Amino acid sequence: MALGVGTFNLSFTSAASAGTTVAAGPVTGLGLFYSLSIVATLQGGTGGTLDLWLQYSPDAGTTWVDYAHWPQLAAGATATTRVWNVSKHGQQTTLTTVGLGTSPALAAGSILGGDWGDRLRVVQTAGIGTSAGAAQTILIIASSF
């Protein structure tokens, strides 16, 4: 594969009511890249908490597995930007509980690291009392070198 960089943008408005849904994605074409910088600018919605998970699919979109879970956002939390840098060859040495599909379970503030397959998406859980969503941006910068 030729050396290169790819950028993938997952921009969306978080849910305006309580519940767990797929928020954005999937983005595809990530399988040949060796490292990712995941830059997320996130903010709380109105009236309830917000949890966001990044999930990967090891089987072309049939099964979705938790990969990262940002810290929970309080209602009305101001926008903050956080960055995770991961390598496909990073070794996971701790057994970690993850969720599948729209039943995410990875602990807040956690990332697995290691292989992310060919595609990523975002799942969200808006807490009770949520009445309006907020703009969210997750930029994935993928590198093959």
Secondary structure, 3 states (H helix, E strand, C coil): CCCCEEEEEEEEECCCCCEEEEEEEEEECCCCCCEEEEEEEECCCECCCEEEEEEECCCCCCCCEEEEECCCECCCCCCEEEEEEEECCCCCCCCCCCCECCECCCCCCEECCCCCCCEEEEEEEECCCCCECCEEEEEEEEECC
